């Protein structure tokens, strides 16, 4: 390879400009950007990927990549179709028995080899770039369009690991659906990702893990308050110390993991590190349970993360009795009470209760919840329902407190009917925020959501 190929050109007065100067400028800027990224852990992978799934389902044995943003291991950014182009590639669908890997690759730069396929070159030479004519206007005036030639990264599709002179990455797998026998993208495979939130399976496991940790956090706080009232100089004090350490670990981890769930742009490696820290801290408090922490494998994300979530499930299972009910407090903003809602509650069809402590009598409370003053719905749908004067989810007072919930003076329990048959169910599943409108703040003392989390026999 030529020496100094990435050095910046030295311009001076009277320099006879040649295309070589601009080539050198491009190489210098490109090299600096790529070189810096290689010293950050796992700063390569898929940011977004749109493979034409409909075309596959229609029976076409051809891979079409409509859009993609991918960073290769050498730091090269591919924005298809902004700065890169890829041609559709066919495969043998009739003999497809196993998962067919899909690789993309760009030829590595070689100063001794032509880099660009010119428009006039009809030969199928494998080069790093392909030339393309585009029409652009003067940015100052918006008119005076001119045709210029640009070069795009030439992305090739392979169905096996590409040759060594390509910078490549496996991005997907093609399989036949066991139900329809149609071609489809394998949902169980994940390419290396730059954003944890791009994989629905991992996000679901993260949400489930957070939900279980919140359950134990609530139980531990309640249990420690009970021990505190009795006094720490009791036979339970040693156990309480362990529980206090567990509470500290779980509470801090819940806060961090919740941020990863809420902001989906975090790198998977950051989520991995927090899970490893939490597993290490929790397992040290339960010597009877051994965990095997897997090394981080960027190219086997689902397998790596699934093992960590499985370890967390073991540490959160049977070690402490989980509460029968999960309390969730409301926040009041602009006369609307809202609280977060876990997908697990909907998936498991848990009973949802509203616990209201109010100085109003029974008749006044029933009137408040049965007329059109109170609307219960996903937060994103609330404005539409109010404008249409619709109630949202039905709410019915429970005459006797649910088993396991203590009924104090001035307490009223209402069962919220959140059924899959209701069109709002799916909106709540996506929104994950339950909102209540129509209860003036001076008409109640406190309001809390109570979720029955025990298995329904």
Legacy VTK file of the C-alpha trace (Angstrom):
# vtk DataFile Version 3.0
C-alpha trace
ASCII
DATASET POLYDATA
POINTS 457 float
0.000 0.000 0.000
1.224 3.471 -0.876
2.787 5.508 1.948
1.135 8.777 3.016
-2.087 7.899 1.176
-4.171 9.396 4.004
-2.107 12.562 4.564
-3.811 15.890 3.857
-2.609 17.769 0.737
-0.569 20.948 1.204
-2.065 23.773 -0.874
-0.154 26.963 -1.692
-0.471 29.925 -4.021
-0.126 28.836 -7.613
-0.887 25.178 -6.950
-2.001 23.519 -10.161
-5.162 21.804 -8.918
-5.738 18.265 -10.111
-8.449 15.711 -9.257
-5.736 13.979 -7.217
-5.779 16.826 -4.693
-9.491 16.331 -4.004
-9.092 12.562 -3.912
-6.432 13.043 -1.264
-8.673 15.431 0.692
-11.491 12.876 0.644
-9.190 10.057 1.726
-7.816 12.147 4.572
-11.258 13.089 5.944
-12.593 9.569 5.427
-9.575 7.985 7.124
-9.726 10.284 10.169
-13.408 9.511 10.729
-13.028 5.753 10.277
-9.795 5.508 12.280
-11.283 7.208 15.340
-14.326 4.927 15.338
-12.189 1.779 15.420
-10.966 2.713 18.909
-14.486 2.760 20.368
-15.903 -0.599 21.476
-18.309 -2.133 18.964
-18.940 1.117 17.071
-20.169 -0.776 14.043
-23.398 -2.469 13.085
-26.878 -1.801 11.736
-28.723 1.384 12.661
-31.686 0.795 10.336
-32.503 -1.809 7.702
-35.437 -2.073 5.304
-35.478 -5.262 3.235
-38.501 -5.616 0.941
-40.451 -8.287 2.866
-43.567 -8.027 0.703
-41.538 -8.900 -2.374
-40.292 -12.033 -0.590
-43.764 -13.062 0.590
-45.011 -12.788 -2.982
-42.618 -15.593 -3.854
-39.780 -13.632 -5.459
-36.387 -15.188 -4.704
-34.567 -11.870 -4.730
-33.139 -9.640 -2.014
-34.076 -5.974 -2.329
-32.651 -3.528 0.201
-34.777 -0.380 -0.006
-33.052 1.621 2.720
-30.301 1.012 5.239
-27.885 2.817 7.537
-24.943 0.578 8.395
-21.477 1.164 9.796
-18.874 -1.382 8.782
-16.048 -2.549 11.036
-13.562 -0.232 9.335
-15.794 2.752 10.207
-17.363 3.228 6.767
-20.894 4.641 6.944
-23.299 3.257 4.335
-26.510 5.234 3.798
-28.559 3.365 1.207
-29.583 5.045 -1.096
-28.006 8.373 -0.021
-24.307 7.559 -0.409
-24.430 3.905 -1.454
-26.226 1.747 -3.982
-27.021 -1.953 -3.993
-28.474 -4.086 -6.751
-31.070 -6.792 -6.134
-29.563 -10.261 -5.854
-31.318 -13.562 -6.621
-30.995 -16.840 -4.740
-32.182 -20.416 -5.151
-35.467 -20.541 -3.236
-36.542 -24.017 -4.357
-33.716 -25.771 -2.526
-33.882 -23.589 0.590
-33.859 -26.020 3.530
-32.017 -23.995 6.166
-31.619 -20.334 7.057
-29.920 -18.512 4.176
-27.443 -15.864 5.415
-27.452 -12.419 3.790
-24.144 -10.571 3.755
-23.370 -7.131 2.401
-19.851 -6.076 1.461
-17.881 -3.148 0.069
-14.532 -3.670 -1.571
-11.642 -2.447 0.586
-9.683 0.534 -0.688
-6.538 -0.316 -2.629
-4.456 2.578 -3.972
-2.958 0.344 -6.658
-6.382 -0.660 -7.995
-9.061 1.507 -9.711
-11.690 2.566 -7.176
-14.566 3.832 -9.326
-16.675 2.180 -12.003
-17.243 4.988 -14.493
-20.548 5.440 -16.287
-18.910 4.603 -19.600
-17.471 1.342 -18.227
-19.916 -1.422 -19.078
-17.754 -4.146 -17.571
-18.816 -5.600 -14.244
-15.641 -4.690 -12.441
-15.788 -5.041 -8.661
-14.679 -1.686 -7.301
-15.296 0.329 -4.156
-17.398 3.036 -5.812
-19.764 3.418 -8.731
-20.222 6.686 -10.618
-23.656 8.257 -10.998
-24.980 11.427 -12.644
-27.261 13.622 -10.543
-28.896 16.995 -11.156
-28.533 19.626 -8.431
-29.608 23.254 -8.206
-27.674 26.257 -6.957
-28.269 26.292 -3.171
-28.345 30.096 -3.139
-31.055 30.550 -5.767
-32.779 27.179 -5.896
-32.518 27.037 -9.679
-29.794 26.850 -12.349
-29.639 23.059 -12.171
-26.472 21.366 -13.309
-25.564 17.745 -13.860
-22.614 16.500 -11.869
-21.065 13.112 -11.343
-20.919 11.649 -7.847
-19.582 8.365 -6.563
-21.532 5.993 -4.370
-20.284 3.047 -2.356
-20.938 -0.089 -4.386
-22.621 -2.497 -1.978
-22.687 -6.145 -2.983
-25.022 -8.822 -1.612
-23.610 -12.268 -0.813
-25.169 -15.480 0.462
-21.941 -16.679 2.043
-18.981 -14.928 3.707
-17.450 -12.591 1.071
-13.791 -12.704 -0.040
-11.126 -11.185 2.225
-10.787 -8.077 0.048
-14.304 -6.980 1.120
-15.335 -5.192 4.296
-18.475 -7.180 5.064
-21.245 -7.841 7.578
-24.015 -10.413 7.968
-27.269 -8.442 8.187
-30.128 -10.980 7.984
-31.292 -14.527 7.290
-33.969 -15.826 4.922
-36.138 -18.737 6.083
-39.402 -20.372 5.107
-42.307 -19.752 7.444
-43.325 -23.005 9.179
-46.955 -21.843 8.976
-47.308 -20.472 5.422
-44.179 -21.853 3.719
-43.555 -18.324 2.425
-40.121 -16.714 2.369
-39.513 -14.311 5.244
-36.794 -12.599 7.270
-35.744 -14.706 10.257
-37.053 -12.865 13.331
-34.807 -14.951 15.605
-31.641 -13.507 14.055
-30.271 -10.097 14.941
-27.383 -8.447 13.112
-24.853 -6.392 15.075
-26.834 -3.341 16.192
-25.882 0.233 16.992
-29.176 0.786 18.826
-30.647 -1.655 21.362
-34.195 -0.533 20.618
-34.046 -1.800 17.039
-34.747 -5.369 18.180
-38.305 -5.949 19.437
-37.453 -9.249 21.155
-34.699 -7.709 23.291
-36.911 -4.719 24.157
-39.671 -7.064 25.333
-37.263 -8.988 27.544
-35.922 -5.731 28.974
-39.455 -4.507 29.781
-40.299 -7.837 31.433
-37.109 -7.690 33.516
-37.871 -4.128 34.650
-41.427 -5.098 35.585
-40.237 -7.986 37.769
-37.623 -5.811 39.458
-40.244 -3.158 40.231
-42.438 -5.862 41.787
-39.650 -6.964 44.113
-38.678 -3.379 44.841
-42.226 -2.694 46.099
-42.243 -5.857 48.207
-38.825 -5.149 49.741
-39.794 -1.594 50.682
-42.993 -2.804 52.349
-41.201 -5.609 54.184
-38.425 -3.339 55.436
-40.963 -0.821 56.747
-42.596 -3.625 58.737
-39.244 -4.664 60.227
-38.407 -1.042 61.013
-41.637 -0.658 63.001
-40.793 -3.764 65.061
-37.227 -2.620 65.604
-33.957 -3.762 64.109
-32.903 -5.691 67.220
-34.976 -8.712 66.258
-34.153 -12.147 64.812
-35.191 -10.734 61.426
-32.547 -8.001 61.414
-29.898 -10.142 59.668
-32.347 -11.036 56.919
-33.353 -7.390 56.696
-29.750 -6.382 56.016
-29.645 -8.727 53.025
-32.976 -7.379 51.830
-31.722 -3.827 52.190
-28.719 -4.612 49.987
-31.006 -6.275 47.439
-33.263 -3.235 47.466
-30.305 -0.928 46.878
-29.120 -3.018 43.918
-32.565 -3.422 42.368
-33.590 0.222 42.806
-30.454 1.583 41.156
-30.644 -0.972 38.342
-34.330 -0.261 37.662
-33.573 3.424 37.215
-30.764 2.753 34.740
-32.555 0.010 32.788
-35.691 2.166 32.549
-33.647 4.851 30.811
-32.420 2.251 28.317
-36.033 1.228 27.674
-37.324 4.791 27.331
-34.473 5.974 25.087
-34.076 3.241 22.504
-30.921 4.692 20.948
-28.546 3.291 23.556
-25.872 0.893 22.339
-26.479 -2.792 23.256
-23.075 -2.921 24.956
-24.225 -0.333 27.521
-27.286 -2.447 28.377
-25.054 -5.528 28.612
-22.723 -3.819 31.117
-25.584 -2.732 33.381
-27.086 -6.234 33.382
-23.682 -7.748 34.190
-23.272 -5.316 37.095
-26.741 -6.103 38.463
-26.326 -9.869 38.113
-22.978 -9.724 39.896
-24.391 -7.700 42.788
-27.520 -9.842 43.215
-25.724 -13.186 42.893
-23.265 -12.178 45.632
-26.249 -11.977 48.009
-27.541 -15.428 47.016
-24.557 -17.838 47.243
-26.766 -20.826 46.406
-27.324 -19.517 42.877
-24.464 -19.558 40.383
-24.539 -17.555 37.183
-22.415 -17.835 34.069
-21.851 -14.376 32.598
-21.352 -14.635 28.808
-18.759 -12.528 27.039
-20.264 -9.779 24.923
-20.636 -10.974 21.332
-21.734 -8.167 19.036
-22.480 -10.593 16.207
-24.595 -12.882 18.439
-26.655 -10.297 20.302
-29.834 -12.255 20.956
-27.973 -15.269 22.343
-25.828 -13.027 24.577
-28.675 -10.885 25.905
-31.063 -13.834 26.350
-28.553 -15.564 28.622
-28.262 -12.429 30.766
-32.036 -12.016 31.014
-32.350 -15.721 31.901
-29.825 -15.187 34.709
-31.850 -12.219 35.959
-35.033 -14.315 35.913
-33.333 -16.942 38.088
-32.122 -14.324 40.565
-35.561 -12.713 40.760
-37.441 -16.015 40.971
-38.343 -17.746 44.236
-35.727 -15.794 46.207
-38.315 -13.431 47.622
-42.069 -13.776 47.534
-43.427 -11.328 45.024
-46.362 -9.130 46.062
-49.887 -10.162 45.122
-50.636 -6.614 44.023
-48.457 -3.993 42.385
-49.248 -0.415 43.424
-48.661 2.315 40.860
-49.083 6.006 41.734
-50.564 8.665 39.466
-49.140 12.014 38.414
-51.388 15.033 37.885
-50.628 17.204 34.839
-53.187 19.643 33.349
-56.141 18.006 35.173
-55.210 14.554 33.846
-53.941 11.795 36.130
-51.519 9.405 34.443
-49.346 6.440 35.392
-47.072 4.068 33.493
-48.569 0.743 32.431
-46.567 -2.448 31.806
-47.142 -4.575 28.706
-46.798 -7.670 30.894
-50.051 -6.761 32.666
-51.904 -6.762 29.354
-50.223 -9.907 28.034
-51.105 -11.763 31.250
-54.640 -10.323 31.447
-54.144 -9.174 35.040
-57.050 -7.581 36.917
-56.632 -3.812 37.200
-58.146 -1.961 40.156
-58.381 1.707 41.006
-58.075 2.478 44.712
-59.493 5.888 45.639
-59.417 7.400 49.130
-61.989 10.188 49.301
-64.143 12.120 51.776
-67.105 11.820 49.393
-69.901 9.435 50.279
-70.751 6.287 48.307
-73.475 7.923 46.224
-71.288 10.831 45.180
-68.400 8.530 44.225
-70.639 6.241 42.161
-72.103 9.218 40.341
-68.623 10.541 39.618
-67.481 7.304 37.985
-70.700 6.316 36.215
-71.559 9.536 34.405
-69.528 11.047 31.583
-67.318 13.163 33.826
-64.633 10.485 34.190
-62.759 9.166 31.147
-60.170 6.370 31.434
-58.040 5.732 28.346
-54.522 5.590 26.911
-52.920 9.007 27.257
-52.427 9.397 23.484
-56.170 8.878 22.868
-57.534 11.078 25.657
-58.020 14.292 23.627
-59.936 12.464 20.890
-62.258 10.773 23.391
-62.962 14.022 25.229
-63.814 15.817 21.985
-66.144 12.924 21.053
-67.597 12.740 24.606
-66.694 9.058 24.943
-65.772 7.346 28.218
-62.959 5.001 27.194
-62.496 1.942 29.431
-65.461 0.945 31.593
-65.039 1.236 35.359
-67.224 -0.509 37.981
-67.129 -0.178 41.767
-66.185 -3.338 43.675
-68.563 -3.831 46.605
-66.009 -5.753 48.676
-62.264 -5.154 48.682
-60.413 -7.640 46.420
-58.752 -10.546 48.226
-55.354 -9.449 49.464
-56.166 -5.729 49.468
-57.019 -4.036 52.738
-60.042 -1.725 52.743
-59.511 1.247 55.046
-61.920 4.033 55.937
-62.880 6.216 52.976
-61.423 3.672 50.517
-63.269 2.834 47.297
-62.210 0.143 44.834
-63.095 0.204 41.143
-62.375 -2.518 38.601
-61.181 -1.188 35.224
-62.296 -3.453 32.399
-59.334 -3.519 29.990
-60.364 -6.161 27.470
-58.597 -7.179 24.263
-61.955 -6.765 22.545
-61.754 -3.034 23.220
-60.057 -1.055 20.429
-58.225 0.964 23.092
-56.372 -2.159 24.306
-53.843 -2.066 21.472
-53.318 1.680 21.920
-52.593 1.176 25.620
-50.207 -1.666 24.728
-48.226 0.717 22.511
-48.634 3.865 24.626
-47.962 2.234 28.047
-49.499 5.230 29.853
-52.992 5.050 31.408
-54.711 8.407 31.884
-57.803 9.456 33.871
-59.646 12.710 33.199
-62.565 14.214 35.077
-61.630 13.836 38.752
-61.071 17.280 40.306
-58.070 17.321 42.592
-60.146 18.538 45.553
-62.550 15.590 45.396
-60.208 12.858 46.593
-57.364 12.373 49.036
-55.312 9.835 47.086
-55.626 7.554 44.068
-53.583 4.483 43.198
-53.587 1.751 40.556
-53.506 -1.785 42.010
-52.571 -4.632 39.652
-53.360 -8.222 40.664
-50.238 -10.098 39.510
-50.917 -13.590 40.888
-51.635 -16.362 38.384
-55.282 -16.847 37.653
-56.149 -20.424 38.380
LINES 1 458
457 0 1 2 3 4 5 6 7 8 9 10 11 12 13 14 15 16 17 18 19 20 21 22 23 24 25 26 27 28 29 30 31 32 33 34 35 36 37 38 39 40 41 42 43 44 45 46 47 48 49 50 51 52 53 54 55 56 57 58 59 60 61 62 63 64 65 66 67 68 69 70 71 72 73 74 75 76 77 78 79 80 81 82 83 84 85 86 87 88 89 90 91 92 93 94 95 96 97 98 99 100 101 102 103 104 105 106 107 108 109 110 111 112 113 114 115 116 117 118 119 120 121 122 123 124 125 126 127 128 129 130 131 132 133 134 135 136 137 138 139 140 141 142 143 144 145 146 147 148 149 150 151 152 153 154 155 156 157 158 159 160 161 162 163 164 165 166 167 168 169 170 171 172 173 174 175 176 177 178 179 180 181 182 183 184 185 186 187 188 189 190 191 192 193 194 195 196 197 198 199 200 201 202 203 204 205 206 207 208 209 210 211 212 213 214 215 216 217 218 219 220 221 222 223 224 225 226 227 228 229 230 231 232 233 234 235 236 237 238 239 240 241 242 243 244 245 246 247 248 249 250 251 252 253 254 255 256 257 258 259 260 261 262 263 264 265 266 267 268 269 270 271 272 273 274 275 276 277 278 279 280 281 282 283 284 285 286 287 288 289 290 291 292 293 294 295 296 297 298 299 300 301 302 303 304 305 306 307 308 309 310 311 312 313 314 315 316 317 318 319 320 321 322 323 324 325 326 327 328 329 330 331 332 333 334 335 336 337 338 339 340 341 342 343 344 345 346 347 348 349 350 351 352 353 354 355 356 357 358 359 360 361 362 363 364 365 366 367 368 369 370 371 372 373 374 375 376 377 378 379 380 381 382 383 384 385 386 387 388 389 390 391 392 393 394 395 396 397 398 399 400 401 402 403 404 405 406 407 408 409 410 411 412 413 414 415 416 417 418 419 420 421 422 423 424 425 426 427 428 429 430 431 432 433 434 435 436 437 438 439 440 441 442 443 444 445 446 447 448 449 450 451 452 453 454 455 456
